[in-house]
C-alpha cells in the first residue's frame, strides 16, 4: 500500500477556492481503480492548513493517478501555498488496528 500526504499552508483568501477544487477531487479519486481512500482535512489548530491524503493499492495505481489531469488540479492548488508544501509518499508493508493498543497496554 502507498500512502500520500500533502500539507499546504494557504492564504486565507484562497482557502474557499482550494477546498472547492480539492473536495470534489477527493470524492472522484475515491472511485479510481486501486484507490483505497482519499481525504481532505483542514487543521483545527491552523485553519490555513489543508492536508490531502490518498491511499493506493499499488505503485502502478498511484502513478496512473499522478499522471492524470485530475492530479494536475492538485498541483495547481499546491502553487497557491504560502510556503513549499510538504509532500510524502510512504510504502506500508503491514498495518494493524486496535489490537496493537490492547497488546501495548496489556
KOLGU-4560 file (N, C-alpha, C; in nm, 3 decimals, padded with zeros to 5 digits):
<recs>
<n_xx: 00.085 n_yy: -00.117 n_zz: 00.000 ca_xx: 00.000 ca_yy: 00.000 ca_zz: 00.000 c_xx: 00.089 c_yy: 00.124 c_zz: 00.000 mol: A seq: 1 type: UNK>
<n_xx: 00.048 n_yy: 00.224 n_zz: -00.076 ca_xx: 00.118 ca_yy: 00.351 ca_zz: -00.081 c_xx: 00.027 c_yy: 00.458 c_zz: -00.020 mol: A seq: 2 type: UNK>
<n_xx: 00.082 n_yy: 00.536 n_zz: 00.072 ca_xx: 00.008 ca_yy: 00.646 ca_zz: 00.131 c_xx: 00.075 c_yy: 00.777 c_zz: 00.092 mol: A seq: 3 type: UNK>
<n_xx: -00.007 n_yy: 00.870 n_zz: 00.049 ca_xx: 00.040 ca_yy: 01.001 ca_zz: 00.008 c_xx: -00.022 c_yy: 01.105 c_zz: 00.099 mol: A seq: 4 type: UNK>
<n_xx: 00.057 n_yy: 01.204 n_zz: 00.139 ca_xx: 00.005 ca_yy: 01.315 ca_zz: 00.220 c_xx: 00.070 c_yy: 01.444 c_zz: 00.172 mol: A seq: 5 type: UNK>
<n_xx: -00.014 n_yy: 01.542 n_zz: 00.146 ca_xx: 00.035 ca_yy: 01.674 ca_zz: 00.105 c_xx: -00.023 c_yy: 01.776 c_zz: 00.202 mol: A seq: 6 type: UNK>
<n_xx: 00.066 n_yy: 01.849 n_zz: 00.268 ca_xx: 00.026 ca_yy: 01.951 ca_zz: 00.365 c_xx: 00.056 c_yy: 02.087 c_zz: 00.304 mol: A seq: 7 type: UNK>
<n_xx: -00.047 n_yy: 02.171 n_zz: 00.293 ca_xx: -00.032 ca_yy: 02.302 ca_zz: 00.229 c_xx: -00.078 c_yy: 02.413 c_zz: 00.323 mol: A seq: 8 type: UNK>
<n_xx: 00.001 n_yy: 02.517 n_zz: 00.333 ca_xx: -00.037 ca_yy: 02.638 ca_zz: 00.407 c_xx: -00.082 c_yy: 02.739 c_zz: 00.302 mol: A seq: 9 type: UNK>
<n_xx: -00.209 n_yy: 02.771 n_zz: 00.304 ca_xx: -00.266 ca_yy: 02.858 ca_zz: 00.201 c_xx: -00.304 c_yy: 02.994 c_zz: 00.257 mol: A seq: 10 type: UNK>
<n_xx: -00.304 n_yy: 03.096 n_zz: 00.173 ca_xx: -00.354 ca_yy: 03.226 ca_zz: 00.218 c_xx: -00.503 c_yy: 03.215 c_zz: 00.249 mol: A seq: 11 type: UNK>
<n_xx: -00.548 n_yy: 03.284 n_zz: 00.350 ca_xx: -00.688 ca_yy: 03.276 ca_zz: 00.392 c_xx: -00.787 c_yy: 03.305 c_zz: 00.280 mol: A seq: 12 type: UNK>
<n_xx: -00.750 n_yy: 03.397 n_zz: 00.192 ca_xx: -00.841 ca_yy: 03.434 ca_zz: 00.084 c_xx: -00.845 c_yy: 03.329 c_zz: -00.028 mol: A seq: 13 type: UNK>
<n_xx: -00.764 n_yy: 03.223 n_zz: -00.021 ca_xx: -00.763 ca_yy: 03.117 ca_zz: -00.123 c_xx: -00.819 c_yy: 02.985 c_zz: -00.071 mol: A seq: 14 type: UNK>
<n_xx: -00.851 n_yy: 02.979 n_zz: 00.060 ca_xx: -00.899 ca_yy: 02.853 ca_zz: 00.119 c_xx: -01.029 c_yy: 02.805 c_zz: 00.055 mol: A seq: 15 type: UNK>
<n_xx: -01.123 n_yy: 02.894 n_zz: 00.035 ca_xx: -01.252 ca_yy: 02.856 ca_zz: -00.022 c_xx: -01.232 c_yy: 02.800 c_zz: -00.163 mol: A seq: 16 type: UNK>
<n_xx: -01.149 n_yy: 02.865 n_zz: -00.241 ca_xx: -01.120 ca_yy: 02.819 ca_zz: -00.377 c_xx: -01.052 c_yy: 02.682 c_zz: -00.374 mol: A seq: 17 type: UNK>
<n_xx: -00.955 n_yy: 02.665 n_zz: -00.285 ca_xx: -00.882 ca_yy: 02.538 ca_zz: -00.276 c_xx: -00.974 c_yy: 02.425 c_zz: -00.235 mol: A seq: 18 type: UNK>
<n_xx: -01.060 n_yy: 02.448 n_zz: -00.136 ca_xx: -01.150 ca_yy: 02.341 ca_zz: -00.092 c_xx: -01.256 c_yy: 02.311 c_zz: -00.198 mol: A seq: 19 type: UNK>
<n_xx: -01.295 n_yy: 02.412 n_zz: -00.276 ca_xx: -01.392 ca_yy: 02.390 ca_zz: -00.384 c_xx: -01.332 c_yy: 02.300 c_zz: -00.493 mol: A seq: 20 type: UNK>
<n_xx: -01.201 n_yy: 02.304 n_zz: -00.509 ca_xx: -01.133 ca_yy: 02.218 ca_zz: -00.607 c_xx: -01.104 c_yy: 02.081 c_zz: -00.546 mol: A seq: 21 type: UNK>
<n_xx: -01.048 n_yy: 02.080 n_zz: -00.425 ca_xx: -00.998 ca_yy: 01.955 ca_zz: -00.366 c_xx: -01.107 c_yy: 01.866 c_zz: -00.308 mol: A seq: 22 type: UNK>
<n_xx: -01.214 n_yy: 01.923 n_zz: -00.257 ca_xx: -01.322 ca_yy: 01.841 ca_zz: -00.201 c_xx: -01.382 c_yy: 01.747 c_zz: -00.305 mol: A seq: 23 type: UNK>
<n_xx: -01.432 n_yy: 01.801 n_zz: -00.417 ca_xx: -01.485 ca_yy: 01.714 ca_zz: -00.522 c_xx: -01.378 c_yy: 01.622 c_zz: -00.582 mol: A seq: 24 type: UNK>
<n_xx: -01.255 n_yy: 01.670 n_zz: -00.587 ca_xx: -01.147 ca_yy: 01.585 ca_zz: -00.638 c_xx: -01.130 c_yy: 01.461 c_zz: -00.550 mol: A seq: 25 type: UNK>
<n_xx: -01.135 n_yy: 01.480 n_zz: -00.419 ca_xx: -01.122 ca_yy: 01.367 ca_zz: -00.327 c_xx: -01.234 c_yy: 01.266 c_zz: -00.351 mol: A seq: 26 type: UNK>
<n_xx: -01.356 n_yy: 01.315 n_zz: -00.371 ca_xx: -01.468 ca_yy: 01.225 ca_zz: -00.396 c_xx: -01.448 c_yy: 01.145 c_zz: -00.525 mol: A seq: 27 type: UNK>
<n_xx: -01.403 n_yy: 01.212 n_zz: -00.632 ca_xx: -01.381 ca_yy: 01.143 ca_zz: -00.759 c_xx: -01.264 c_yy: 01.044 c_zz: -00.750 mol: A seq: 28 type: UNK>
<n_xx: -01.160 n_yy: 01.083 n_zz: -00.678 ca_xx: -01.042 ca_yy: 00.997 ca_zz: -00.665 c_xx: -01.078 c_yy: 00.866 c_zz: -00.597 mol: A seq: 29 type: UNK>
<n_xx: -01.169 n_yy: 00.871 n_zz: -00.500 ca_xx: -01.211 ca_yy: 00.750 ca_zz: -00.428 c_xx: -01.267 c_yy: 00.642 c_zz: -00.521 mol: A seq: 30 type: UNK>
<n_xx: -01.315 n_yy: 00.683 n_zz: -00.638 ca_xx: -01.374 ca_yy: 00.586 ca_zz: -00.731 c_xx: -01.272 c_yy: 00.531 c_zz: -00.831 mol: A seq: 31 type: UNK>
<n_xx: -01.149 n_yy: 00.582 n_zz: -00.828 ca_xx: -01.047 ca_yy: 00.535 ca_zz: -00.922 c_xx: -01.001 c_yy: 00.394 c_zz: -00.886 mol: A seq: 32 type: UNK>
<n_xx: -00.966 n_yy: 00.319 n_zz: -00.989 ca_xx: -00.915 ca_yy: 00.184 ca_zz: -00.967 c_xx: -00.789 c_yy: 00.190 c_zz: -00.879 mol: A seq: 33 type: UNK>
<n_xx: -00.788 n_yy: 00.109 n_zz: -00.776 ca_xx: -00.673 ca_yy: 00.099 ca_zz: -00.686 c_xx: -00.672 c_yy: 00.198 c_zz: -00.572 mol: A seq: 34 type: UNK>
<n_xx: -00.766 n_yy: 00.292 n_zz: -00.570 ca_xx: -00.771 ca_yy: 00.389 ca_zz: -00.460 c_xx: -00.836 c_yy: 00.323 c_zz: -00.339 mol: A seq: 35 type: UNK>
<n_xx: -00.764 n_yy: 00.325 n_zz: -00.226 ca_xx: -00.815 ca_yy: 00.268 ca_zz: -00.101 c_xx: -00.877 c_yy: 00.374 c_zz: -00.011 mol: A seq: 36 type: UNK>
<n_xx: -00.852 n_yy: 00.500 n_zz: -00.042 ca_xx: -00.908 ca_yy: 00.610 ca_zz: 00.036 c_xx: -00.850 c_yy: 00.742 c_zz: -00.008 mol: A seq: 37 type: UNK>
<n_xx: -00.928 n_yy: 00.848 n_zz: 00.004 ca_xx: -00.882 ca_yy: 00.982 ca_zz: -00.029 c_xx: -00.959 c_yy: 01.079 c_zz: 00.060 mol: A seq: 38 type: UNK>
<n_xx: -00.886 n_yy: 01.168 n_zz: 00.129 ca_xx: -00.948 ca_yy: 01.258 ca_zz: 00.226 c_xx: -00.884 c_yy: 01.395 c_zz: 00.221 mol: A seq: 39 type: UNK>
<n_xx: -00.964 n_yy: 01.496 n_zz: 00.244 ca_xx: -00.918 ca_yy: 01.633 ca_zz: 00.258 c_xx: -00.947 c_yy: 01.677 c_zz: 00.401 mol: A seq: 40 type: UNK>
<n_xx: -00.845 n_yy: 01.727 n_zz: 00.469 ca_xx: -00.860 ca_yy: 01.772 ca_zz: 00.608 c_xx: -00.816 c_yy: 01.918 c_zz: 00.621 mol: A seq: 41 type: UNK>
<n_xx: -00.880 n_yy: 01.989 n_zz: 00.712 ca_xx: -00.836 ca_yy: 02.122 ca_zz: 00.750 c_xx: -00.787 c_yy: 02.114 c_zz: 00.893 mol: A seq: 42 type: UNK>
<n_xx: -00.670 n_yy: 02.167 n_zz: 00.920 ca_xx: -00.610 ca_yy: 02.161 ca_zz: 01.053 c_xx: -00.693 c_yy: 02.246 c_zz: 01.150 mol: A seq: 43 type: UNK>
<n_xx: -00.737 n_yy: 02.188 n_zz: 01.260 ca_xx: -00.819 ca_yy: 02.262 ca_zz: 01.356 c_xx: -00.737 c_yy: 02.365 c_zz: 01.434 mol: A seq: 44 type: UNK>
<n_xx: -00.606 n_yy: 02.349 n_zz: 01.437 ca_xx: -00.521 ca_yy: 02.445 ca_zz: 01.508 c_xx: -00.471 c_yy: 02.557 c_zz: 01.418 mol: A seq: 45 type: UNK>
<n_xx: -00.474 n_yy: 02.536 n_zz: 01.286 ca_xx: -00.433 ca_yy: 02.638 ca_zz: 01.189 c_xx: -00.523 c_yy: 02.625 c_zz: 01.067 mol: A seq: 46 type: UNK>
<n_xx: -00.627 n_yy: 02.706 n_zz: 01.062 ca_xx: -00.727 ca_yy: 02.693 ca_zz: 00.957 c_xx: -00.673 c_yy: 02.716 c_zz: 00.816 mol: A seq: 47 type: UNK>
<n_xx: -00.553 n_yy: 02.771 n_zz: 00.803 ca_xx: -00.492 ca_yy: 02.793 ca_zz: 00.672 c_xx: -00.421 c_yy: 02.669 c_zz: 00.620 mol: A seq: 48 type: UNK>
<n_xx: -00.423 n_yy: 02.561 n_zz: 00.696 ca_xx: -00.354 ca_yy: 02.437 ca_zz: 00.656 c_xx: -00.457 c_yy: 02.335 c_zz: 00.606 mol: A seq: 49 type: UNK>
<n_xx: -00.434 n_yy: 02.288 n_zz: 00.484 ca_xx: -00.511 ca_yy: 02.178 ca_zz: 00.428 c_xx: -00.419 c_yy: 02.058 c_zz: 00.409 mol: A seq: 50 type: UNK>
<n_xx: -00.472 n_yy: 01.940 n_zz: 00.434 ca_xx: -00.396 ca_yy: 01.816 ca_zz: 00.416 c_xx: -00.477 c_yy: 01.726 c_zz: 00.324 mol: A seq: 51 type: UNK>
<n_xx: -00.415 n_yy: 01.685 n_zz: 00.215 ca_xx: -00.479 ca_yy: 01.599 ca_zz: 00.117 c_xx: -00.411 c_yy: 01.463 c_zz: 00.126 mol: A seq: 52 type: UNK>
<n_xx: -00.488 n_yy: 01.360 n_zz: 00.163 ca_xx: -00.432 ca_yy: 01.225 ca_zz: 00.184 c_xx: -00.496 c_yy: 01.125 c_zz: 00.089 mol: A seq: 53 type: UNK>
<n_xx: -00.411 n_yy: 01.037 n_zz: 00.037 ca_xx: -00.457 ca_yy: 00.929 ca_zz: -00.052 c_xx: -00.391 c_yy: 00.799 c_zz: -00.010 mol: A seq: 54 type: UNK>
<n_xx: -00.460 n_yy: 00.688 n_zz: -00.031 ca_xx: -00.402 ca_yy: 00.554 ca_zz: -00.012 c_xx: -00.427 c_yy: 00.476 c_zz: -00.140 mol: A seq: 55 type: UNK>
<n_xx: -00.322 n_yy: 00.405 n_zz: -00.186 ca_xx: -00.328 ca_yy: 00.332 ca_zz: -00.312 c_xx: -00.286 c_yy: 00.188 c_zz: -00.292 mol: A seq: 56 type: UNK>
<n_xx: -00.348 n_yy: 00.099 n_zz: -00.366 ca_xx: -00.319 ca_yy: -00.044 ca_zz: -00.356 c_xx: -00.181 c_yy: -00.078 c_zz: -00.411 mol: A seq: 57 type: UNK>
<n_xx: -00.136 n_yy: -00.003 n_zz: -00.513 ca_xx: -00.007 ca_yy: -00.036 ca_zz: -00.575 c_xx: 00.058 c_yy: 00.089 c_zz: -00.633 mol: A seq: 58 type: UNK>
<n_xx: 00.187 n_yy: 00.076 n_zz: -00.661 ca_xx: 00.261 ca_yy: 00.184 ca_zz: -00.728 c_xx: 00.199 c_yy: 00.216 c_zz: -00.863 mol: A seq: 59 type: UNK>
<n_xx: 00.158 n_yy: 00.113 n_zz: -00.936 ca_xx: 00.100 ca_yy: 00.131 ca_zz: -01.069 c_xx: -00.026 c_yy: 00.217 c_zz: -01.062 mol: A seq: 60 type: UNK>
<n_xx: -00.113 n_yy: 00.187 n_zz: -00.966 ca_xx: -00.236 ca_yy: 00.265 ca_zz: -00.948 c_xx: -00.204 c_yy: 00.409 c_zz: -00.913 mol: A seq: 61 type: UNK>
<n_xx: -00.111 n_yy: 00.430 n_zz: -00.821 ca_xx: -00.076 ca_yy: 00.564 ca_zz: -00.778 c_xx: -00.012 c_yy: 00.642 c_zz: -00.893 mol: A seq: 62 type: UNK>
<n_xx: 00.079 n_yy: 00.580 n_zz: -00.967 ca_xx: 00.147 ca_yy: 00.650 ca_zz: -01.076 c_xx: 00.050 c_yy: 00.689 c_zz: -01.187 mol: A seq: 63 type: UNK>
<n_xx: -00.048 n_yy: 00.605 n_zz: -01.215 ca_xx: -00.150 ca_yy: 00.639 ca_zz: -01.314 c_xx: -00.224 c_yy: 00.765 c_zz: -01.269 mol: A seq: 64 type: UNK>
<n_xx: -00.256 n_yy: 00.769 n_zz: -01.141 ca_xx: -00.324 ca_yy: 00.886 ca_zz: -01.085 c_xx: -00.235 c_yy: 01.011 c_zz: -01.093 mol: A seq: 65 type: UNK>
<n_xx: -00.107 n_yy: 00.996 n_zz: -01.061 ca_xx: -00.015 ca_yy: 01.111 ca_zz: -01.065 c_xx: -00.004 c_yy: 01.171 c_zz: -01.205 mol: A seq: 66 type: UNK>
<n_xx: -00.025 n_yy: 01.091 n_zz: -01.308 ca_xx: -00.017 ca_yy: 01.139 ca_zz: -01.446 c_xx: -00.151 c_yy: 01.195 c_zz: -01.497 mol: A seq: 67 type: UNK>
<n_xx: -00.255 n_yy: 01.185 n_zz: -01.417 ca_xx: -00.390 ca_yy: 01.223 ca_zz: -01.463 c_xx: -00.409 c_yy: 01.375 c_zz: -01.466 mol: A seq: 68 type: UNK>
<n_xx: -00.508 n_yy: 01.416 n_zz: -01.544 ca_xx: -00.550 ca_yy: 01.556 ca_zz: -01.547 c_xx: -00.602 c_yy: 01.597 c_zz: -01.410 mol: A seq: 69 type: UNK>
<n_xx: -00.668 n_yy: 01.505 n_zz: -01.342 ca_xx: -00.721 ca_yy: 01.531 ca_zz: -01.208 c_xx: -00.609 c_yy: 01.575 c_zz: -01.114 mol: A seq: 70 type: UNK>
<n_xx: -00.496 n_yy: 01.507 n_zz: -01.119 ca_xx: -00.385 ca_yy: 01.539 ca_zz: -01.029 c_xx: -00.325 c_yy: 01.675 c_zz: -01.063 mol: A seq: 71 type: UNK>
<n_xx: -00.336 n_yy: 01.714 n_zz: -01.190 ca_xx: -00.286 ca_yy: 01.846 ca_zz: -01.231 c_xx: -00.356 c_yy: 01.955 c_zz: -01.151 mol: A seq: 72 type: UNK>
<n_xx: -00.485 n_yy: 01.936 n_zz: -01.122 ca_xx: -00.558 ca_yy: 02.034 ca_zz: -01.042 c_xx: -00.500 c_yy: 02.045 c_zz: -00.902 mol: A seq: 73 type: UNK>
<n_xx: -00.459 n_yy: 01.933 n_zz: -00.844 ca_xx: -00.395 ca_yy: 01.936 ca_zz: -00.712 c_xx: -00.264 c_yy: 02.014 c_zz: -00.719 mol: A seq: 74 type: UNK>
<n_xx: -00.187 n_yy: 01.993 n_zz: -00.825 ca_xx: -00.061 ca_yy: 02.066 ca_zz: -00.841 c_xx: -00.085 c_yy: 02.216 c_zz: -00.852 mol: A seq: 75 type: UNK>
<n_xx: -00.193 n_yy: 02.255 n_zz: -00.918 ca_xx: -00.227 ca_yy: 02.398 ca_zz: -00.929 c_xx: -00.263 c_yy: 02.455 c_zz: -00.792 mol: A seq: 76 type: UNK>
<n_xx: -00.334 n_yy: 02.380 n_zz: -00.710 ca_xx: -00.366 ca_yy: 02.426 ca_zz: -00.574 c_xx: -00.238 c_yy: 02.438 c_zz: -00.492 mol: A seq: 77 type: UNK>
<n_xx: -00.147 n_yy: 02.344 n_zz: -00.509 ca_xx: -00.020 ca_yy: 02.350 ca_zz: -00.436 c_xx: 00.056 c_yy: 02.478 c_zz: -00.468 mol: A seq: 78 type: UNK>
<n_xx: 00.041 n_yy: 02.529 n_zz: -00.589 ca_xx: 00.108 ca_yy: 02.653 ca_zz: -00.627 c_xx: 00.053 c_yy: 02.774 c_zz: -00.554 mol: A seq: 79 type: UNK>
<n_xx: -00.066 n_yy: 02.763 n_zz: -00.496 ca_xx: -00.125 ca_yy: 02.872 ca_zz: -00.417 c_xx: -00.060 c_yy: 02.884 c_zz: -00.279 mol: A seq: 80 type: UNK>
<n_xx: 00.011 n_yy: 02.781 n_zz: -00.235 ca_xx: 00.063 ca_yy: 02.775 ca_zz: -00.098 c_xx: 00.157 c_yy: 02.891 c_zz: -00.068 mol: A seq: 81 type: UNK>
<n_xx: 00.154 n_yy: 02.934 n_zz: 00.058 ca_xx: 00.242 ca_yy: 03.042 ca_zz: 00.104 c_xx: 00.387 c_yy: 02.995 c_zz: 00.117 mol: A seq: 82 type: UNK>
<n_xx: 00.404 n_yy: 02.869 n_zz: 00.153 ca_xx: 00.537 ca_yy: 02.808 ca_zz: 00.165 c_xx: 00.534 c_yy: 02.676 c_zz: 00.088 mol: A seq: 83 type: UNK>
<n_xx: 00.650 n_yy: 02.624 n_zz: 00.060 ca_xx: 00.659 ca_yy: 02.499 ca_zz: -00.015 c_xx: 00.580 c_yy: 02.390 c_zz: 00.057 mol: A seq: 84 type: UNK>
<n_xx: 00.484 n_yy: 02.327 n_zz: -00.012 ca_xx: 00.405 ca_yy: 02.221 ca_zz: 00.052 c_xx: 00.492 c_yy: 02.102 c_zz: 00.093 mol: A seq: 85 type: UNK>
<n_xx: 00.451 n_yy: 02.037 n_zz: 00.201 ca_xx: 00.518 ca_yy: 01.914 ca_zz: 00.245 c_xx: 00.451 c_yy: 01.798 c_zz: 00.171 mol: A seq: 86 type: UNK>
<n_xx: 00.530 n_yy: 01.719 n_zz: 00.099 ca_xx: 00.478 ca_yy: 01.608 ca_zz: 00.020 c_xx: 00.546 c_yy: 01.480 c_zz: 00.066 mol: A seq: 87 type: UNK>
<n_xx: 00.465 n_yy: 01.377 n_zz: 00.096 ca_xx: 00.519 ca_yy: 01.248 ca_zz: 00.141 c_xx: 00.450 c_yy: 01.135 c_zz: 00.066 mol: A seq: 88 type: UNK>
<n_xx: 00.530 n_yy: 01.035 n_zz: 00.030 ca_xx: 00.480 ca_yy: 00.910 ca_zz: -00.022 c_xx: 00.542 c_yy: 00.800 c_zz: 00.063 mol: A seq: 89 type: UNK>
<n_xx: 00.460 n_yy: 00.725 n_zz: 00.133 ca_xx: 00.507 ca_yy: 00.619 ca_zz: 00.221 c_xx: 00.457 c_yy: 00.484 c_zz: 00.173 mol: A seq: 90 type: UNK>
<n_xx: 00.547 n_yy: 00.386 n_zz: 00.171 ca_xx: 00.509 ca_yy: 00.250 ca_zz: 00.138 c_xx: 00.486 c_yy: 00.176 c_zz: 00.269 mol: A seq: 91 type: UNK>
<n_xx: 00.369 n_yy: 00.118 n_zz: 00.283 ca_xx: 00.331 ca_yy: 00.049 ca_zz: 00.406 c_xx: 00.337 c_yy: -00.101 c_zz: 00.382 mol: A seq: 92 type: UNK>
<n_xx: 00.423 n_yy: -00.168 n_zz: 00.457 ca_xx: 00.438 ca_yy: -00.313 ca_zz: 00.442 c_xx: 00.331 c_yy: -00.389 c_zz: 00.519 mol: A seq: 93 type: UNK>
<n_xx: 00.289 n_yy: -00.335 n_zz: 00.632 ca_xx: 00.184 ca_yy: -00.401 ca_zz: 00.710 c_xx: 00.116 c_yy: -00.294 c_zz: 00.795 mol: A seq: 94 type: UNK>
<n_xx: -00.003 n_yy: -00.328 n_zz: 00.838 ca_xx: -00.074 ca_yy: -00.237 ca_zz: 00.929 c_xx: -00.153 c_yy: -00.322 c_zz: 01.027 mol: A seq: 95 type: UNK>
<n_xx: -00.192 n_yy: -00.259 n_zz: 01.136 ca_xx: -00.271 ca_yy: -00.328 ca_zz: 01.238 c_xx: -00.373 c_yy: -00.230 c_zz: 01.292 mol: A seq: 96 type: UNK>
<n_xx: -00.457 n_yy: -00.278 n_zz: 01.379 ca_xx: -00.564 ca_yy: -00.195 ca_zz: 01.435 c_xx: -00.556 c_yy: -00.184 c_zz: 01.584 mol: A seq: 97 type: UNK>
<n_xx: -00.671 n_yy: -00.182 n_zz: 01.645 ca_xx: -00.682 ca_yy: -00.162 ca_zz: 01.790 c_xx: -00.609 c_yy: -00.269 c_zz: 01.869 mol: A seq: 98 type: UNK>
<n_xx: -00.589 n_yy: -00.386 n_zz: 01.808 ca_xx: -00.518 ca_yy: -00.493 ca_zz: 01.880 c_xx: -00.378 c_yy: -00.450 c_zz: 01.922 mol: A seq: 99 type: UNK>
<n_xx: -00.317 n_yy: -00.357 n_zz: 01.848 ca_xx: -00.186 ca_yy: -00.306 ca_zz: 01.885 c_xx: -00.194 c_yy: -00.230 c_zz: 02.017 mol: A seq: 100 type: UNK>
<n_xx: -00.299 n_yy: -00.153 n_zz: 02.034 ca_xx: -00.318 ca_yy: -00.078 ca_zz: 02.159 c_xx: -00.341 c_yy: -00.176 c_zz: 02.274 mol: A seq: 101 type: UNK>
<n_xx: -00.426 n_yy: -00.276 n_zz: 02.251 ca_xx: -00.452 ca_yy: -00.375 ca_zz: 02.355 c_xx: -00.323 c_yy: -00.449 c_zz: 02.395 mol: A seq: 102 type: UNK>
<n_xx: -00.244 n_yy: -00.483 n_zz: 02.296 ca_xx: -00.119 ca_yy: -00.553 ca_zz: 02.324 c_xx: -00.023 c_yy: -00.466 c_zz: 02.405 mol: A seq: 103 type: UNK>
<n_xx: -00.010 n_yy: -00.340 n_zz: 02.367 ca_xx: 00.082 ca_yy: -00.250 ca_zz: 02.436 c_xx: 00.038 c_yy: -00.218 c_zz: 02.578 mol: A seq: 104 type: UNK>
<n_xx: -00.092 n_yy: -00.211 n_zz: 02.599 ca_xx: -00.144 ca_yy: -00.174 ca_zz: 02.730 c_xx: -00.169 c_yy: -00.294 c_zz: 02.819 mol: A seq: 105 type: UNK>
<n_xx: -00.149 n_yy: -00.415 n_zz: 02.762 ca_xx: -00.160 ca_yy: -00.536 ca_zz: 02.840 c_xx: -00.300 c_yy: -00.571 c_zz: 02.870 mol: A seq: 106 type: UNK>
</recs>
